[in-house]
Every structure is written in C-alpha cells, then in structure tokens.
C-alpha cells in the first residue's frame, strides 16, 4: 500500500497525527504480511510524480490519498494510472472514503465553549486549500450563528510558528477572543506558550482547545482540552478498506467516530463570568 505525504519533513516529525495514523494502517496490514510504502514530498506535483513512478514500476497494489484539496488534480491522475485508491477524508474523485465527522466535531467544540459562557470564539485553522478546513470553517460559522456568538477564523499551516504568530495577533485585537480552537495539537501548544508569554492565565483569562489528542496535549502545562479522535482506529479503518479494494470486494463509505471533547485544564468560564 502506497502513502505519499506532501508535508515538510520537519513538520511531519513534530506532529504526532500521521505517525499514529500510519501505525494503525501497519497493524492491520501486518495481519496479511503487507506493509506501507511511505514517501514524503514537498508538494502535490511531487506527489503525482511519485504515483506515476509507482504505477510504471508496479510497486504498490493500492494507494491512500490524504488531505483532499479544493480543485485537487490527484484523483484524476490516479484514475488515469488505474491505481486503486482509498481516500482518508472527504470523498474525492468517486473513490471509496473513510470520513471524519468534522461538522459534528466543530459543533461539539462550540457547544463546550458556549456552555461555559464564551461569546467571542476564534479558530486557528489549517490551510484553506484543504476540503476539511473549509468544512470546519463553515461549521464554525453556522454553529456560532445558531448560538449567537462572535466567531473569527484565521488561517495557519499546522506549524508551531504559525500557532504562535496567529495567537499573538488574535490576542492583540481591540476585543480579543476569550477562547481559541486550533486545528492541530502543535499550533495549540504554541498558542498556549504565547498566551503565557503575554501574561495571560490559562484558563482564567483565555480558554484553549486543541485538535487531535496527542501526547503533546496531555504533557502540556496545563494539559490541553482537546477534540479527541482515535487516530489509530482511523488508520485501521483505512487499511481495512484498502484490503477489501485489493481483494476486489465492494468497499462502502466508512465513518470514524465523531471527535469528542476531552476537557482538561485549559477551558473554563470567561473571566467576566467568574
């Protein structure tokens, strides 16, 4: 099974999500004495070039496509190459998919914060070119509208530097948010450090929620409240779909369980309610 990750290697090494995702895939494939061929590249052009090499040399039986993007050229190329594909995320190109309930997860995060009394909520998102980023943004705007709260979204790139810079910018606004939701754990940990450096008490002055419940969140000080997904299970479900595809069996769309709020020590009622 082939997996190409178009991400900077330094980010891949720092962010735990994909390592746990690959572990889930490998565990299931090991039952069939199969494994993952992993390739890390800089961009989608290099990713497509890798698919062409793999198809020419018949190196893989199927591939997993991650992070579907807006106007994504990859599904069409994979069809052209006749490489069987399973999408990890929003459906793309008619291929079978293993999906995450981003809408339900965003609603859960907003409900947690509004239940504590927050009325100004910000989100530090991933790249806006990704389909799931746009899905989460639309869900946040809709949930905030229903709850009657102010919401703002700023776009990051999943890196530590992005989380720190955007947190500082949000907190420097005339009416800063009282709560911030981050699209991954690395940006959230960086945001926590930035808030501390600016003299804010977390959660007394500012509540924070991370996405993807990794060891980074549990070991932070204070430990971060997170939207928790069983990433290992996500990988396992993807691998099971790939195996069915290789065996020529029908592959139905699958859903991971919706992320749930794991409340730790970075969320509390806003200061004006305490």
Secondary structure, 3 states (H helix, E strand, C coil): CEEEEECCHHHHHHCCHHHHHHHHHHHHHHCCCCCCEEEEECCHHHHHHHHHHHHHHCCCCEEEEECCECCCCHHHHHHHHCCEEEEECCCCCCCEEEECCHHHHHHHHHHHHHHHCCCEEEEEECCCCEHHHHHHHHHHHHHHHHHCCEEEEEECCCCHHHHHHHHHHHHCCCCCCCEEEECCHHHHHHHHHHHHHCCCCCCCCCEEEEECCCHHHHHCCCCCEEEECCHHHHHHHHHHHHHHHHCCCCCCCEECCCCEEECCCCCCCCHHHC
